[in-house]
Amino acid sequence: MVLEPSRGERILTAAETLSWLTTQLAELEAPPADLLSLSSDLERAERLLETACELELEPGMAVQWYAVRLEPPAR
């Protein structure tokens, strides 16, 4: 699940979330300091998916993501 201040919540697959996060990172002027050692936005997005759930886009505005498990309804 992805939460964006301007769009609300959306349910994305893991691959879609990775793509979405890569795009968010590409739009930043500079990557977060703890991700500077990684050479691409894709690598940074992968690290964030493994270790975090929030990315500040600008002071006071952040996007968040969470893993959710969707199960079929019980019969």
Secondary structure, DSSP 8 states (H G I E B T S, - for coil): -EEETTTEEE---HHHHHHHHHHHHHTSSS--GGGTTSSSHHHHHHHHHHH-SEEEEETTEEEEE----------
